[in-house]
């Protein structure tokens, strides 16, 4: 709205002409531009696509200043020519500025981004100060403010010198900005060339000799899919390595001591020395997986990012992997029922190592008021009503919980993807948050809860102070380099520190405890962002309402009552038949009128008719409690690594037994030309070279003796 009003008003003010109106409208446009870029609004990209990007908008405003001066009959005055010359020169200075910032970024971009990888073999200098390269185009364009302000004041007061000073300040600042950037193009301030960096990475790989890789690629919103496996990778049998493909995902990676290499270019990945890797784990089915799947010397495993009855859990794409690992028997049966080509012998049940932090239910509520977690999944990529309860049932669920006969506390944790595709889902999400905010305010005004709040105020204040202290320390620990260091600098300084890792883990645990103590156990809460984690919400809750997703399967590990919404209106029996994870759940219709059954099971163990069913379903979905999931996972890694070793040894033996015929010397001497002899000799040499194996861990697959004729 500010953008839509500001620029037309600037034009109208210039035509009238009215200097004060122009100044107010111009200030409005500056504020609107700043606000849109600070918020990262989609409107910024939309304006750029219709050729109304930031440089054009600034140029338009400068032209309106020129028009204003002309309408004020100042077109023949020195101030007018000063303004024209100033803006022309200023516009010309933007070209070298853009070239400098682009060149610096390009020449400081390494072919890889790393964490916990020692790249001492190459010299990586410090990055330029963040103030120079963070949104530099905006900074450069805003240097026109002294000129615009000075010219307007001069036009109003008749003191042209003010306009001259403003124009001079703008041009001097623009020249200085360019001059300050030039030294950062010197060879000593740039990162080494790509071949040198890749050679250093290969040297490190040969020294470290990774055996197990977590390969992760995806959008910025999918970082959680890789983060959920970090703790498992830290405890896996062997020498773990995380390979990523998108630079933008690296900053979103949670703290880990496992080495991380982000390789955006497929050609660079294919040439890395991964010859020691025997098992590669894939948490998501994405197109870039093909760049790693091509390597035959390692075994490839789909581990997914959750276990549920969604169609994504039985994706036919999984046929490309050597094995598919599921949590329990349910995953195996799911693939058998789907009949998508996954062989039963290729499925391995390994449990869910990530579920170790989930606390088992004691049979009683944690606080005097039961806490119900509402954790709906997102709307999905299509309009299937069964994707999420949010659209058809979300508000009904929250409304009925708020209207329950006995007080209930609600923790609302929407899926991180909520609203990225559906505007309706985004709107419902906002309305639910507003409902909970209003309900929390109303509860705080009630005498009973006001009394509780007064008695707990001191403890909550102490918890908030503790949170601030912990967050400050975590921020300091998570900042490996100087403020504003770029990817190259952070790759240099981000090395594993066991003592720091232990301190970070302890602080995270303290943070979780302080967070839940920082507000009342009766207060409704919306939880978003990475912290607190979903499993922390599980432990704080006495029951959960959710949808068909891995959230339900994970919550079953707690043994607590739960409800799932039949948003597609299949009917309770058919819904249970199609979805294993809901067989021990209270089934909700879109009206959520059955929510009372869930609350009764929470508050009265005698009314919990599904307790035994939940115990049986837990074993079926997630596997046995003994051996532990981590032990099962490690056993599967070791077994598959042994298969990879056996395969590689077999290939090497078959290659060594290949029969490569030598050129027929009689044929050569009797009539074959020199060129033909050279071709035959080259073919024999090539066959011998192939027997050694391709770079990057590849090895040929020999089908039997080969004769070159």
C-alpha angles and dihedrals in degrees: 000000000000090000093047093050100037104060097044088049090052089054093047091048091051092050096046087041109231119152097195092048089047092050092050094046091045092051088050091055092050090052092046092052092047092048095049093051094045091053093043089231119194086230089075091064092041092054090049091053092055092049094256097112126148098276091050092050092051091047090050091053091050090050089052088055088055090048091049091054091049092050089050088059092248095121092111095044126101089242090064094052090045091054093048093048093045095052093044093051091043090052090049092052090058091070096062089040091056091045092050096049091046093049093047092051093046093048092047093050111102122202088244139035114210142188124193091004118124108228096171089133090077129049113240112183125208117279121250114268112285091236090068101049105027105102091334096173091061092048092050094047093049090059086083090075096089090052095047093046093044094049093049092049091047091050091051099043100031091234101129093183089074089058091048091051092048092050091047092051091051094050095044091050091048092050091047092050089055092044094051091054097052098077090058089068092065115113092245092059096050130083120253118272119275096258091055093049093047090049089053091050091050090049090053091047091053090051096044095039099200116211104182124044131192104205114200133178131158149105124310089260092057098065090110089066091066097034092061090065099048096092090047092051090051089058100037122124110259133015109320128210131181117214118194131181108200122068092206091062096057096076088050093056112111121238113290139158092213114109113257128199120183111198111180097179117075092211092056091049092051090054098049115113101248094150093126095053113105104169128039120189123204120198094184140033104237134149096250091063086085090073090065099031089066091071108094098187092076132055117241123220132186109216098165127204099266142353117250145130093258117125088248088069091065100039112162087221086078088080089083092069127084091227139007116214119208132180098240147340091296092069091053092049090046092060091045092054093045092051094204096150101272108139117227092231090059093059119090125188110221105158122231111290090186092066095070093100092057111106120222119242118260093204095252134080118267094229137018089266115054116238120221120195116212107198110166121182122236129273096262129219095293137042097257104146090216093065095084140002090216098088102046105019109017099096092041091054093051093042093053093046090052090049096048117134091241120045115267130187116220126209110192117199113170122196114269090240094054111134098005091116107016121057088195092057090049090052093048090049090054092048092052091051089050091049091053093046090052093045091050091051092049092048091049089057094054114101095235095053093038088059091049090048092051093051092047097042096097093049092047092050090051090049091051091050089050090050091053091050093048094046091050091052093045090051090052092048094047094052102084097175140023118308107279097018112159129229093276094053093045090050087057098048102032099097127150116265113186093198091051091047091053092048091048092051091050091048091050090055091048090048092054092051093046093047095059091044092051093079136029122284086231096054121107113236139194111208119198135156129041096304131093094031123229092253090054087057089050090055093048093050133076096202140003141218116202146135138255100301141105088274089076094048090050094047090054087069088071094057090224124138115269140178131212126199121235093212093164091058095235093149125250097274096045090043090055092045092055097040119049096191093063097055091099096036135101103249114225126201119215089267089058090217090143093064090103090071090060093049092049091052089052098048100035119040090195089062092051098103094167099056095104092044090054092053092051093045092050091059092045095049102035105024130239124325090233126086092031120248091250091054091049091047094050092047089054091049092050093047093049092046088055089053090052091050091049091049093049092048090050092050092048090052094048092048091051089053094053114123111223111189119221120231114276101256093194091054090048094049094043100050118324111118125238091254092056091050090052091051091051092048091049091051091054091048091049091051090053091049092050090056089066094059138245125282120270096041097300119143129184119254107233118206096184143301113341125204123197112212 
